[in-house]
Amino acid sequence: LPAAQVVDNKIDITVSVKTTAKTFKMTKIGLDVNPLLLKVPVAPKIDSTAVIQDPAVIDPNNPNATVPSTTDPNAATPTTPAAPKQPASDPKSTVSGFLNNVSAQNLKAAYNSASNPSWGSYESFSNPTSGFGSVKNVSVKNITTNASNATSASVSATYDVTDKSGKTTSLRATFGLKNVNGDWKISSYKINP
């Protein structure tokens, strides 16, 4: 289990089963992960006293002979991968913008601020009966960042949602965010009890 996919000691898991007629998809959001069981890559041990020898240049008649080292001036030097681009904004502002866009019925902008596979297509996200299309108004009470690093963040929000029938529900939700090319994108959403 790669540690990069774990945010706030929680992970989202999606299982898809494809049949001949249909694809069934189930997502469990915010499953607890024991951080002590995560795979941490072990750095290779390097013996600074050992002489590194290319096996291709060992003389089979005299395996202990030293081979003069050759340096190719045209050889490419290994480069370290670039660090992820630092997000320009606070993850809270992405969640705030998302909730404001849902409240203003600007569902396309809300959908574009996310990269959440469990929300599916824009059509299912904006569905007037089962998606965010049923929301008439969102009144945000509080937004706080729980955890944040260069690649991921966790933000909690407390808000009231009024649906199109006029029913208001108070919600506490946790948003998981990931850094996508320097922009925070909502990657998970969990309503807390």
N, C-alpha and C positions, 0 to 999 in steps of 0.2 A: 504494500500500500504506500504510494508516494506521499511523503509529508506535505508536499506542495498543495495537495488537494484537500487537506484538512484545515478548516478555519475554526478557530475557537474550540478546538477538540471535538469538532463535529464534521460530518461528511454527508453529502447527498449521494444517493445511489439510485440509478435508473436501470430497470430491467425491461428489455423488450423481447416479446415472443411473437414471431411472425408465423402466421398460418397461411393457408392458400387463399383464404378470403379476407383476412384482416391482420393488422399488427396491433397487438395489445402491449400497452406500455404502463408500467407502474413506477412511480418515483417515491422514495422515502427520503424526506428532507430532514436534516438536522440530527442524524443518528450519532450517538455518542461514540467516540473513539478513545481507546486507552492510548495516550501518547507514548507510553513506555514500550508499546509493541510495534511502533512504526519502524520501518527499515531506515536506518541511517547509513549512508554509504561510508565504508571504511577507506581511509586514505591509504594508498599503497605505501608499504615501507620501502625506503630507499637506503641501501647500504652505501654510505659515502666513500667507503674504503674499497669497494669492489670496482674492478675494471670492467666496463661494459664492452663486450666484444661481439661483433657481428658474426653470427654463426656461418654466414656465407663465405667469410674470408679466412676460416680456420684451415690450416694446412693439415690434411689427414695424416701425412707422414711425420709431422712435427706439431702435435696439437698444443704444446706448451709454448711455442714460439710467439713472441709478441708481434703484433701487426701494426705498422705505423698508421696512425689515424689520418684520415683524409677529411678535409672540410670542403664541401661543395659550396662555393660562393652563391650559386643559384638556388640552393635549397631553401624552401619556404620555412620560415620560422613559425612554430605553432602559435596561434593566437588564442587568447582566452575569449569565451563567448561574451558578448556585450551584456551588461546588466540590464534588467528590464527598465524601460523608460519610466521615469518617475511620474506618477499622476500629477497633473497640474492643480487639481482641485481636491477638496476634502471629500471623503466618501459620504459624509452626512449630506453634502449639497446634492449629490446624485440621488439619494433617497428622497430628499425634500423635493427636488425637481420632479421625480417620478410621481410622488403623491399629489403634487400641485397639478401635473399634467392629467392625472386620472380625474381629479376633482373638476378640472376645466373641460373634461370630455375630449382632451387632446390625446387620444389613446395611441395614435401612431408615434408621437414623441415619447410617450411613456414606454411603449414597446421597444423603441430604438435605444432607450437608456438601459436595456437589459440584454443579457446573453444567457437566458435561462431556458435550457432545453425542456424543462417540465411544463413551461407555458405553451410550448408548441408553436404553431403558426400564428400570425397576426389575427387571422380569422377566429381561432379558438380563444386567443387572449382577449379579444374585444367582443366576444359573444355576449349578446344582451341578456341571456338567461343564466349562463354558467361562467361567464368571464367578467372582466372589468367593465364591460359595456353595461352592466346592470347598476353601476355606481352613479348616483346623481351628484353626491358631494362628499368631500373628505375634509375633515377639520382636524389638523395636526395639533397635538397637545405637546409632544416632546420627542426629540430625536437625539440619541447619544451614540457615540462611537465606542463599541466594546473593545475592539482590538483592531490594529492596523499595522501592516508592514508594506514593503515595496510591491508585493504581488497580490495580497488579499486583505480584506477587511470585513469586520462584522459590525453592523449598525442596528440598534434597537429603535423602534418607533412606537409611540402610543398615539392613537388617533381614533376619531369617530367617523364611521362610514354611514352615509344615508343612501339607501337604494332608491330606485325609481318609484317604488310603491310608498316611499316616505318612512320606512322603518330604519331607525338609527341603531347601529351596533358599535360598541366600544371595542377596539382591538389593540393588542400588544403583539407586535410582529418583530421577528429578527430577519434582517436582510443580509445575505452573504454577498460580498462584492469581489470582483477580480479585476486586476489591472490588464486592460486590453489596449496595447499600444499607447499607453499614457493616459487612458480614460478609464474611470471606474465604471464597470458594468455590473448590474445586479445579476448574480448567478444563482441565487437561491432565495427562497421566501418561505418563512415558517410562521404560522400564527400560534402564539403561545397561549396556554390556558390562563 
